[in-house]
């Protein structure tokens, strides 16, 4: 399932396999730098080649904020599933939360959230989730446990 649409890949896009090989796979690094360097195009390429069961691209201008509160992620078929949540931004910053996982959000043991943003990931406890994050920084409140494969 795909929610949100990434920008189209530029017609003049030139593959950079040396970089692309490093940003695809289970963990994705945060891409940051000046304008017109191709960060968004590399992110689009990684996003469109993802094998995640659920992909969410949150598009926006300026500061993007995504809040998961009370979301319950359950694998109904008992199989392992990955959910990619991408919240792009223009620079690495810990000043404002880009992705917030609220205290009522849960994952069962077969769901892994892959959270990707150059901004802050805020997790409000008490919380135990299965997740990996490629983020600018992490803020946690309450008792938080993150299991990462």
Residue pairs with C-beta under 8 A, 6 or more apart in sequence:
1 53
1 54
1 55
2 54
2 55
2 56
2 57
3 54
3 55
3 56
3 57
4 56
4 57
4 58
4 59
5 57
5 59
6 43
6 44
6 47
6 48
6 57
6 59
7 40
7 44
7 59
8 44
9 41
9 44
9 45
9 48
10 41
13 38
13 41
13 45
15 45
16 38
16 42
19 42
20 42
20 45
20 46
22 29
23 29
23 31
23 42
23 43
23 46
24 46
24 49
24 50
26 82
26 114
26 132
26 149
27 114
27 132
27 134
28 46
28 114
28 116
28 134
29 134
30 92
30 116
30 117
30 118
30 134
30 135
30 136
31 39
31 42
31 43
31 118
32 39
32 90
32 91
32 92
32 118
33 39
40 88
43 86
43 88
47 55
47 57
47 84
47 86
50 84
51 82
52 82
52 83
52 84
52 114
53 81
53 82
53 83
54 81
54 82
54 83
54 84
55 83
55 84
55 86
56 83
56 84
56 85
56 86
57 86
57 88
58 64
58 66
58 85
58 86
58 87
58 88
59 88
60 88
63 89
63 96
63 98
63 119
64 87
64 88
64 89
64 98
64 117
64 119
65 87
65 96
65 97
65 98
65 99
65 100
66 85
66 87
66 98
66 99
66 100
66 117
67 99
67 100
67 102
68 85
68 99
68 100
68 101
68 102
68 105
69 100
69 102
69 103
69 104
69 105
70 102
70 104
70 105
71 104
71 105
71 106
72 105
72 106
73 83
73 105
73 106
73 107
73 108
73 111
73 113
74 108
74 111
75 81
75 108
75 110
75 111
78 110
79 110
80 110
80 112
81 110
81 111
81 112
82 111
82 112
82 114
83 111
83 112
83 113
83 114
84 114
84 116
85 99
85 113
85 114
85 115
85 116
86 116
86 117
87 98
87 99
87 116
87 117
87 119
88 117
88 118
89 98
89 117
89 118
89 119
89 136
90 118
91 118
92 118
92 119
92 136
92 137
93 118
93 119
93 120
93 136
94 119
94 120
94 136
94 137
94 139
95 120
96 119
96 120
97 119
97 120
97 121
97 122
97 139
98 117
98 118
98 119
98 120
98 121
98 135
98 136
99 115
99 117
99 119
99 120
99 121
99 122
99 135
100 121
100 122
100 123
100 124
101 113
101 115
101 121
101 122
101 123
101 124
101 127
101 129
101 131
102 124
103 124
103 125
103 126
103 127
103 142
105 127
105 129
106 129
107 113
107 129
107 130
107 131
109 130
111 130
112 130
112 131
112 132
112 149
113 129
113 130
113 131
113 132
114 131
114 132
114 133
114 134
115 121
115 131
115 132
115 133
115 134
115 135
116 133
116 134
116 135
117 134
117 135
117 136
118 135
118 136
119 135
119 136
120 135
120 136
120 137
120 138
120 139
121 133
121 135
121 137
121 138
121 139
122 138
122 139
122 140
122 141
123 129
123 138
123 139
123 140
123 141
123 144
123 146
124 140
124 141
124 142
124 144
125 140
125 141
125 142
125 143
125 144
126 142
126 143
126 144
127 142
127 143
127 144
127 145
128 144
128 145
128 146
128 147
129 145
129 146
129 147
130 146
130 147
130 148
130 149
131 146
131 147
131 148
132 148
132 149
133 146
